[in-house]
Amino acid sequence: MPKTVSFHTLGCKVNHYETEGIWQKFKNAGYERVDFDHHADVYVINTCTVTNTGDKKSRQVIRRAIRNNPDAVVCVTGCYAQTSPGEIMEIPGVDVVVGTQDRGKMIQYIEEHQTHRQPINGVANIMKNRVFEEMDVPEFSDRTRASLKIQEGCNNFCTFCIIPWSRGLLRSREPENVLKQARNLVEAGYKEIVLTGIHTAGYGEDMKDYNFAQLLRELETEVPGLRRIRISSIEASQITNEVIEVLDASEKVVPHLHIPLQSGSDSVLERMRRKYTSDFYKKRVAKIQKALPHLAITSDVIVGFPGETEQEFQETVDFIKEIGYSELHVFPFSKRTGTPASRMDNQVDDNIKHKRVQALVEQSNQQALAYAKQYENEVVEVIPEETVDEENPNMLVGYSDNYLKVKFEGTKDMIGEIVRVKINKAGYPYNEGTFVRIMDDTTVFNA
């Protein structure tokens, strides 16, 4: 019987990408993949540490794996493993810990453990790493949109963020490897590729004479059959004139950008050590909206940062209204041990944080609905991802190019295809639509 492996992934798109990359290594070693709640020979938990909740959930999942099969090898990887390997090794039943590098050694460590029955800590100092770890992913379990990891790490060291310590400094993937994997994904049937990374649009900052804009150009012209390119995240400071020119001319980059804000108050941005002011951010957004008039902009916001006053919070609320985001991800500030913000005075009370989160979530919902209403009775292009109604197996849901979540009646064979759908009723989180037609591969996608 083949050996079995099971995965559980917490956190961001990068982690999900890397889990698929780790699975390829196990697959090549002859393993069979089973669901996480099933009995498996090996459990791999890919952890998150971006908030305290991420750490807590990671520990809960580790213990669940140990309960599933006490005789299995339990291997913990990811960001929490990188920053707190000792803490994880103390959990009885954890056998192997690998951080956010050297994932290629994971199976070797597992085999060593099976021979010697001793726990293995394979975590090394991430700050010394200057090389992008190649992890090719030819296909994804969900089979609809493909992620393509183009860079690793971050050099920003914002005062609230643990990520540079869990991911290291910025490293870019070689352009030829990005293009090769993009071609392979298109050949595997993917219509949309999501460019992802820890500081995605920082791609090329560690290279000579090559940058993110050039990568976008090459993906546009040198990957036949690629229909959509989505950028998972781009900082305001990375929206250069060259990037705007590329987006303006592109027929493949979708009209949706995720541009992290974190705060609309200049005094808070300064304490966060963000590399822009609210005025700079606003001017960059205005410039890109001029080039792409139907652009959907989503963002991240942290509330309750140390010392955040009612006035500073109100500045953020007013700024959010002014930009007109189509959706926000709102997070209460989370103290991460080792970050400057965790040691700052005037930590904000949890109840105040909760109220501010609720206020911004409500604001986000209103703005999302207002954005969606612009597309009522319009036809949009959607890639259906899954069925959503047990009673009606033909009710599909997917995202339009400008990131509207649309549900409509179709057939299961449409999943992963680009289809035209008329939005009959705008809503949030779902817009209701009617199927119009499937787009064939010769149809030019208009961004």
Backbone hydrogen bonds, N-H to C=O, Kabsch-Sander energy under -0.5 kcal/mol:
donor,donor_aa,acceptor,acceptor_aa,energy
5,V,32,E,-2.5
6,S,42,V,-2.2
8,H,44,V,-2.0
10,L,46,N,-2.7
16,H,12,C,-1.7
17,Y,13,K,-2.5
18,E,14,V,-2.7
19,T,15,N,-2.4
20,E,16,H,-1.7
21,G,17,Y,-1.8
22,I,18,E,-2.8
23,W,19,T,-2.6
24,Q,20,E,-1.7
25,K,21,G,-1.2
26,F,22,I,-1.8
27,K,23,W,-3.2
28,N,24,Q,-2.4
29,A,25,K,-0.9
30,G,27,K,-1.8
31,Y,26,F,-2.5
32,E,3,K,-2.7
34,V,5,V,-2.3
38,H,35,D,-1.6
41,D,4,T,-0.7
42,V,4,T,-1.5
43,Y,73,V,-2.6
44,V,6,S,-3.0
45,I,43,Y,-0.5
45,I,75,C,-2.5
46,N,8,H,-2.8
46,N,44,V,-0.6
47,T,45,I,-0.8
47,T,77,T,-2.7
55,D,51,T,-1.4
56,K,52,N,-2.4
57,K,53,T,-3.0
58,S,54,G,-2.1
59,R,55,D,-2.2
60,Q,56,K,-2.2
61,V,57,K,-2.4
62,I,58,S,-2.2
63,R,59,R,-2.2
64,R,60,Q,-1.8
65,A,61,V,-2.2
66,I,62,I,-2.0
67,R,63,R,-2.0
68,N,64,R,-2.3
69,N,65,A,-1.6
72,A,69,N,-2.1
73,V,41,D,-2.6
74,V,72,A,-0.6
75,C,43,Y,-3.3
75,C,73,V,-0.6
76,V,96,V,-2.8
77,T,45,I,-2.9
78,G,99,G,-1.6
79,C,47,T,-1.4
82,Q,78,G,-1.7
83,T,79,C,-2.2
84,S,80,Y,-2.4
88,I,84,S,-1.8
89,M,85,P,-2.6
90,E,86,G,-1.2
91,I,88,I,-1.7
94,V,91,I,-2.0
95,D,74,V,-2.2
96,V,74,V,-2.0
97,V,120,I,-2.4
98,V,76,V,-2.8
105,K,102,D,-1.6
106,M,103,R,-1.4
109,Y,105,K,-2.6
110,I,106,M,-2.3
111,E,107,I,-2.4
112,E,108,Q,-2.2
113,H,109,Y,-2.6
114,Q,110,I,-2.2
115,T,111,E,-1.4
116,H,112,E,-2.8
117,R,113,H,-3.2
120,I,95,D,-3.0
122,G,97,V,-3.2
122,G,120,I,-0.8
126,I,124,A,-0.6
128,K,125,N,-1.1
129,N,126,I,-1.6
134,E,132,F,-0.8
143,R,140,F,-0.6
146,A,192,E,-2.3
148,L,194,V,-2.6
150,I,196,T,-2.6
151,Q,196,T,-0.7
152,E,171,R,-2.8
154,C,168,G,-2.2
159,T,272,M,-2.1
161,C,158,C,-1.5
165,W,162,I,-1.2
166,S,162,I,-1.0
166,S,163,I,-0.7
167,R,163,I,-2.7
168,G,163,I,-0.5
168,G,164,P,-1.9
171,R,152,E,-3.2
173,R,150,I,-2.9
177,N,174,E,-1.0
178,V,174,E,-1.9
179,L,175,P,-2.7
180,K,176,E,-2.0
181,Q,177,N,-2.2
182,A,178,V,-2.4
183,R,179,L,-2.4
184,N,180,K,-2.1
185,L,181,Q,-2.5
186,V,182,A,-2.2
187,E,183,R,-2.5
188,A,184,N,-1.5
189,G,186,V,-1.7
190,Y,185,L,-2.2
191,K,144,T,-0.6
192,E,144,T,-0.5
193,I,228,R,-2.3
194,V,146,A,-3.3
195,L,193,I,-0.7
195,L,230,R,-3.1
196,T,148,L,-2.4
201,A,233,S,-0.7
202,G,199,H,-2.9
203,Y,200,T,-1.6
205,E,202,G,-2.3
207,M,204,G,-2.2
209,D,207,M,-0.5
212,F,203,Y,-0.7
215,L,211,N,-1.8
216,L,212,F,-2.3
217,R,213,A,-2.1
218,E,214,Q,-2.3
219,L,215,L,-2.5
220,E,216,L,-2.0
221,T,217,R,-2.0
222,E,218,E,-2.9
223,V,219,L,-0.6
226,L,223,V,-1.8
227,R,191,K,-1.3
228,R,191,K,-2.1
229,I,252,K,-2.6
230,R,193,I,-2.8
232,S,195,L,-2.5
232,S,230,R,-0.6
234,I,258,H,-2.7
238,Q,235,E,-1.5
239,I,236,A,-1.4
240,T,238,Q,-2.1
244,I,240,T,-2.4
245,E,241,N,-2.3
246,V,242,E,-2.1
247,L,243,V,-2.6
248,D,244,I,-2.6
249,A,245,E,-1.9
250,S,246,V,-1.3
254,V,229,I,-2.4
256,H,254,V,-2.1
257,L,296,A,-2.5
258,H,231,I,-0.5
259,I,257,L,-0.7
259,I,298,T,-2.5
261,L,300,D,-1.6
262,Q,300,D,-3.1
263,S,261,L,-1.5
266,D,264,G,-0.5
269,L,265,S,-2.7
270,E,266,D,-2.0
271,R,267,S,-1.7
272,M,268,V,-2.3
273,R,269,L,-0.6
273,R,270,E,-0.8
274,R,269,L,-2.5
281,Y,277,T,-2.3
282,K,278,S,-2.4
283,K,279,D,-2.3
284,R,280,F,-2.2
285,V,281,Y,-2.4
286,A,282,K,-2.4
287,K,283,K,-2.0
288,I,284,R,-2.2
289,Q,285,V,-2.6
290,K,286,A,-1.5
291,A,287,K,-1.3
292,L,288,I,-2.3
295,L,292,L,-1.8
296,A,255,P,-2.3
297,I,295,L,-0.5
298,T,257,L,-2.1
298,T,296,A,-0.5
299,S,327,E,-1.3
301,V,329,H,-2.5
302,I,262,Q,-1.9
303,V,331,F,-2.7
307,G,346,N,-3.0
308,E,305,F,-2.8
313,F,309,T,-2.4
314,Q,310,E,-2.5
315,E,311,Q,-2.1
316,T,312,E,-1.6
317,V,313,F,-2.3
318,D,314,Q,-2.8
319,F,315,E,-2.1
320,I,316,T,-2.5
321,K,317,V,-2.0
322,E,318,D,-2.0
323,I,319,F,-2.4
324,G,320,I,-2.1
325,Y,320,I,-0.8
326,S,297,I,-2.7
327,E,297,I,-0.8
329,H,299,S,-2.8
330,V,328,L,-0.6
331,F,301,V,-2.8
333,F,303,V,-2.7
337,T,335,K,-0.6
339,T,336,R,-2.2
341,A,159,T,-2.6
342,S,339,T,-1.0
343,R,339,T,-0.5
343,R,340,P,-1.4
344,M,341,A,-1.0
348,V,304,G,-0.6
353,K,349,D,-2.3
354,H,350,D,-2.7
355,K,351,N,-2.1
356,R,352,I,-2.4
357,V,353,K,-2.7
358,Q,354,H,-2.5
359,A,355,K,-2.3
360,L,356,R,-2.2
361,V,357,V,-2.6
362,E,358,Q,-2.3
363,Q,359,A,-1.9
364,S,360,L,-2.9
365,N,361,V,-2.5
366,Q,362,E,-2.0
367,Q,363,Q,-2.4
368,A,364,S,-2.7
369,L,365,N,-2.0
370,A,366,Q,-2.3
371,Y,367,Q,-2.5
372,A,368,A,-2.4
373,K,369,L,-2.2
374,Q,370,A,-0.7
374,Q,371,Y,-1.0
375,Y,372,A,-2.2
376,E,373,K,-1.3
377,N,423,I,-3.8
378,E,375,Y,-2.1
380,V,378,E,-0.5
380,V,421,V,-3.0
382,V,380,V,-0.6
382,V,419,V,-3.3
383,I,399,Y,-1.8
385,E,397,V,-3.4
386,E,397,V,-1.5
388,V,395,M,-2.3
389,D,395,M,-0.6
395,M,392,N,-2.2
396,L,394,N,-0.8
396,L,408,F,-3.1
397,V,386,E,-2.2
398,G,406,V,-2.0
399,Y,383,I,-1.0
400,S,404,L,-2.2
401,D,381,E,-1.1
403,Y,400,S,-1.9
406,V,398,G,-3.0
406,V,404,L,-0.7
407,K,431,N,-3.1
408,F,396,L,-2.0
409,E,433,G,-0.5
410,G,394,N,-3.1
410,G,408,F,-0.5
414,M,411,T,-2.4
415,I,412,K,-1.7
416,G,384,P,-2.3
417,E,414,M,-2.6
419,V,382,V,-3.1
419,V,417,E,-0.6
420,R,437,R,-3.7
421,V,380,V,-2.8
422,K,434,T,-2.9
423,I,378,E,-2.7
423,I,421,V,-0.5
424,N,422,K,-0.7
424,N,432,E,-2.1
425,K,432,E,-2.0
431,N,405,K,-2.4
432,E,425,K,-2.7
433,G,407,K,-2.5
434,T,422,K,-2.4
435,F,409,E,-0.5
436,V,420,R,-3.0
437,R,420,R,-1.0
439,M,418,I,-2.9
443,T,440,D,-1.8
446,N,444,V,-0.5
447,A,445,F,-0.7
